[in-house]
């Protein structure tokens, strides 16, 4: 997959340093993936959830949420936002 938005990892990790390693792990797995649908995504990330047109990944033991838009047809993952679990629960990201 082509991952667009990797640059969002750096500023988020400056504020939340413990997120850096899990986010980079996600990035490297996603970059090598060939996902065709959410079922394929869940083979690599069992706790990934589909919410409308977005795919949400639990990061660092569900401490953070990575919100993405995956265009399976074009093999592209767009990083939309990275949030703390508390920020995610406010539902402002929808």
Long-range contacts (C-beta under 8 A, 24 or more apart in sequence): 1-30, 1-31, 1-32, 1-33, 1-34, 1-35, 1-70, 1-75, 1-76, 1-77, 2-31, 2-74, 2-75, 2-76, 2-77, 3-27, 3-30, 3-31, 3-76, 3-77, 3-79, 4-76, 4-77, 4-78, 4-79, 5-78, 5-79, 5-80, 6-79, 8-79, 8-81, 8-82, 9-79, 9-82, 12-64, 12-82, 16-64, 16-84, 18-60, 18-63, 19-59, 19-60, 19-63, 19-64, 19-82, 22-59, 22-60, 22-64, 23-59, 23-64, 23-66, 23-82, 26-57, 26-59, 26-66, 30-77, 34-75, 35-70, 35-72, 35-75, 36-72, 37-72, 41-70, 51-94, 52-94, 54-80, 56-88, 67-93
